[in-house]
């Protein structure tokens, strides 16, 4: 029984071991248990059902073995240990009699060794067995099903021999004795070893240099790569949102986390906004693997670009995809492919940019045969579902909006790439500029201009700042404020470097743009056509059709695509998808072929293509719009919504007052520019009005609430890019809500600046909820202009530190309306508690302060308690999940003795213990306002509970005292509950 008890104790670890590998590994453990007679044949049949989730089978196996007793438990534990060590099964005995009177029993007794001996010979033995009449065609076809590996086919053949009494078992014994002894591992074969070496060499060459954002210079990835903030995406379930901060991972921990949405799935999904560094993260992953520094559990890595895959029009099979479109084996391609099929758990496939794959994900078309050709989308979708190369790991990157609920069902874990932290921005710039003083001056500039600093949260903007550092530092230009400002800055940089030397001293002006206007229009037309047709890589023929010539290419905005079909000319692509959107917007602003009326398609909140039916039948919806094929309107209607939003924001910025004068000198008719500006303004106003009309009416007795739809932020960003105060005031006038909710909306510092630009004009105070975003300290600074109209501000899970909160408090001291702050799960310590105490001391109308899940300790609790002793209005104080001990509890107890307003004090998950509870009990005995005291999970014993009971005898105003999760025995819980029902145990 001791062994069985230990077995039960290890159950969760055993399940994890059994399901973490491949189905092949699980079946090899069944082989061991069957050969050792731990499992009967009937047990084995119940544990080898095709199509059952491996997690269900693993738990059933543990239940079955536990019922066998201690010896069976020991045997399973040993088999799992051997599987972990990759130890080889024993060889067949040399004296083995192939004419045994019990052939089926011998097949079972030596099953692991027989499976290994059959590897590589299953087809021959299968054909011979059919030829001799031992098995029929149907049985042969069942064993040959393409979903089975060679070893799985060997097992199915042995299973058949066990149940057929026609001499098949004796026949197999004789065949197996005649087969040659197996080689070592199949990947030790010369062809396989050569292929693995070639694959590492190819991927190393592709990954060593960073050219994602720049074709003019080559950056060594190892020298400039900077870690992004990578978080495990929290899943909101029926129980609500997790009270813990999201887990942050390093790149090398990508596959090590035990968190998962679907443990049967093999795909890791990495989501991030455009420019957040998804492609560079994958490139670093590839390089670390190729150099042998990480991810060595994979012997084969196959990288793919979704924007290039979608160009493949002919049907293809798995072998074609892996070999012809990644890396071709020089020796034995069929043998190498068989190894891949037999050992999918040693394979990693990466697919970059799923948002640029024009086909919508569907799981309706099932394709399981790795050798049968099918469409590229069917191949990709079935790989992601695990119908092909089940147990091979996949990493898929995408912008969030392109990931459907049906795709998420097949995702093991979802990670969110948040961009650079402030430390990341500094580290990147120091890596890029090692010359004395340059990085320091750049960082000084960023800290002095919060708008520019906020943009650098996305790596693409940090690259731009680095690229244009001379213009920013030496030429004395005003610091960019909007996204459009930054892209015009980088445009000027490229134009200046491609211009004759005399022009290079005059900066970006009308003459420079006018001289290159044909080139910019050619690139713009190509960019717009590509967006409208979901094309992001361009062949020579497509460049020629757009009149893009070598002079246009010399600017450097189009670069060679990295991964290309062997033997073909490398296509070109824009430096980044945001550059393609920028040039498309430039074309829409300046081209004579752009009817102003067509621009309405950029800002329509409910486009026909966004409906579920349109996603199934996109061509039908495009035809129904009756736009002329190839026209600007048709191209805009065909553009993916996430690219349409970026393009619309750029167009609004280009038509702003600040930049319109620059463009006007390059345009024959200023009237045309003004007409386009007026059209954009009308469209923005109309789209916002429609958005506001969709807000449901308020629940009686509550403030009207709006949970922003995905397009709302982009409309606000477009207003910000246009920098029109009149439009911002008009938008704010129509936003008649009491609670604006923008949770899980990828709100970063740039979005905070746009929100503040509009919300500061609100006429009524609003509760602004920005939980679960990427606001950070820089974003807090960007929100300050609208703080005066906020009656409540919710900033849960936003990576905010003391510095951000101290700035917030300095501004909040002058904001009469602000009455509530919720700062759950940030990076706050005692350092900001003193500032918060000052705020409470100065603002006697404050109602609620929530500091849940931070690092506030006794010192912070003392500061807050000192400010609240005579506070007249604060009703709710939450300090859950901090580091408050008995000293902090003593200060809060003294506050309770004097305070007459506080109704709820939450101190769960701290370190109050009995000593602190005794202090709180004294304060509680003299308090008449507190209604709820929460002390769950504080290591409190019956001693502390007794102190509370004595206090409750003198206090009839308190309704609940929470003591769940403390150190009470079941008997103590029952006894305490009867003594006072206000104790919640």
Buried (B, 14 or more C-beta within 10 A) or exposed (E): EEBBEEBEEBEEEBBBBBBBBBBBBBBBBBBBBBBBEBBEEEBBEBBBEEEEEBBEBBBBBBEBBBEBEBEBBBBBBEBBEBBEEEEEBEEBEEEEEBEBEEBBEBBBBBBBBBBBBBBBBBEEBBEEBBEEEBBEEEBBEBBEEEBBBBBBBBBBBBBBBBEBEEEBBBBBBEBBEEBEEBEEEBBEBEBBBBBBEBBBEBBBEBBBBBBBBBBBEEBEBBEBBBBBBBBBBBEEEEEEBBBEBBBBBEBEBBBEBEBBBBBBBBBBBBBBBBBBBBBBBBBBBBBBBBBEEBBEEBBBBBBBBBBBBBBBEEEBBBBBBBBBBBBBBEBBBEBBBBBBBBBBBBBBBBBBBBBBBBBBBBBEEEBBBBEEBBBBBBBBBBBBBBBBBBBBBBBBBBBBBBBEEEBBEBBBBBBBBBBBBBEBBBBBBBBBBEEEEBBEBBBEBBEEBBBBBBBBBBBBBBBBBBBBBEBBBEEEBEBBBBBBBBBBBBBBBBBBEBBEEEBEEEEBEBEBBEBBBEBBBBBBBBBBBBBBBBBBBBBEEBBEEBEBEEEBBEBBBBBEBBBBBEEEEBBBBBBBBBBBBBBBBBBBBBBEEBEBEBBBBBBBBEBBBBEEEBBEEBEEBBEEBEBEEEBBBBBBBBBBBBBBBBBBBBBBBBBBEBBBEBBBEBBEEEEBBBBBBEBBBBBBBBBBBEBBEEBEEBEEEEBBBBBBBBBBBBBBBBBBBBBBEEBBBBBBEEBBBBBBBBBBBBBBBBBBBBBBBBBBBBEBBBBBBBBBBBBBBBBBBBBBBBBBBBBBBBBBBBBBBBBBBBBBBEBBEEBEBBBBBBBBBBBBBBBBBBBBBBBBBEBEEBBBBBBBBBBBBBBBBBBBBBBBBEBEBBBBBBBBBBBBBBBBBBBBBBBBEBBEBBBBBBBBBBBBBBBBBBBBBBBBBBBEEBEBBBBBBBBBBBEBBBBBBBBBEEBEEBEBBBBEBBEBEEEBBEBBBEEEEBBBB
